[in-house]
Amino acid sequence: MREVREAFRAITAEEEAATALIFALQRRRYPRANELDSYKHAHKAGLTPFLRAIESIADSDEFGHLLRNEFVRGRVSFRRMTIAW
């Protein structure tokens, strides 16, 4: 029974994090962020693959070293980031 509770808590935590990210995108007025619905599980479930895609780009040789250098210097600003749909 303990494993079931832990799995439920992990799923709930992931959904709460996705909801917070949706609200942050909307608050910062990212293009089309208003189309994301924090009550739709499909929208929240889509954020994990999206973030993994960003992670793989950041880890790539072409882009990753630039992002890592800026992050180390404390210069990363997600205000400049544009998401194309």
C-alpha positions as CSV (number, residue, x, y, z in Angstrom):
1,M,0.0,0.0,0.0
2,R,2.9,2.3,0.7
3,E,4.1,2.1,-2.9
4,V,0.7,3.1,-4.2
5,R,0.6,6.2,-2.0
6,E,4.1,7.1,-3.1
7,A,3.2,6.7,-6.7
8,F,0.1,8.8,-6.3
9,R,2.1,11.6,-4.6
10,A,4.6,11.6,-7.4
11,I,1.9,11.9,-10.0
12,T,0.2,14.6,-8.1
13,A,3.5,16.5,-7.6
14,E,4.2,16.3,-11.4
15,E,0.7,17.7,-12.2
16,E,1.1,20.5,-9.6
17,A,4.4,21.5,-11.2
18,A,2.9,21.4,-14.6
19,T,0.0,23.6,-13.4
20,A,2.5,26.1,-11.9
21,L,4.4,26.2,-15.2
22,I,1.2,26.8,-17.2
23,F,0.3,29.7,-14.9
24,A,3.9,31.1,-15.2
25,L,3.7,31.0,-19.0
26,Q,0.4,32.8,-18.9
27,R,1.5,35.4,-16.4
28,R,4.5,36.2,-18.6
29,R,2.2,36.4,-21.6
30,Y,4.0,33.9,-23.8
31,P,2.4,33.6,-27.2
32,R,-0.6,31.2,-27.1
33,A,0.0,30.4,-23.5
34,N,-3.7,31.4,-22.9
35,E,-4.6,28.3,-25.0
36,L,-3.1,26.0,-22.3
37,D,-5.7,24.8,-19.8
38,S,-4.4,23.9,-16.4
39,Y,-7.5,21.6,-15.8
40,K,-6.8,19.5,-18.9
41,H,-4.6,16.5,-18.1
42,A,-3.5,16.3,-21.7
43,H,-2.0,19.8,-21.5
44,K,-0.2,19.0,-18.2
45,A,1.0,15.6,-19.5
46,G,2.5,17.3,-22.6
47,L,4.8,19.4,-20.5
48,T,7.1,16.6,-19.5
49,P,8.0,15.6,-23.1
50,F,8.3,19.3,-24.0
51,L,10.8,19.9,-21.1
52,R,12.8,16.8,-22.1
53,A,13.0,18.2,-25.6
54,I,14.4,21.4,-24.2
55,E,16.8,19.5,-22.1
56,S,18.1,17.5,-25.1
57,I,18.7,20.7,-27.0
58,A,20.5,22.3,-24.0
59,D,22.7,19.2,-23.8
60,S,23.6,19.3,-27.5
61,D,27.0,20.6,-28.5
62,E,25.6,23.3,-30.8
63,F,23.5,25.1,-28.2
64,G,24.3,23.5,-24.8
65,H,27.6,25.1,-24.2
66,L,26.2,28.6,-24.7
67,L,23.3,28.0,-22.3
68,R,25.6,26.4,-19.7
69,N,28.1,29.3,-19.9
70,E,25.3,31.9,-19.5
71,F,23.8,29.9,-16.6
72,V,27.1,29.7,-14.7
73,R,27.5,33.5,-15.1
74,G,24.0,34.0,-13.8
75,R,22.8,35.5,-17.0
76,V,20.1,33.1,-18.2
77,S,16.9,35.0,-18.8
78,F,13.9,33.0,-19.8
79,R,12.2,36.3,-20.7
80,R,14.1,36.2,-24.0
81,M,13.1,32.7,-24.8
82,T,10.6,32.3,-27.6
83,I,8.5,29.2,-28.1
84,A,7.3,28.5,-31.6
85,W,4.1,26.5,-32.0
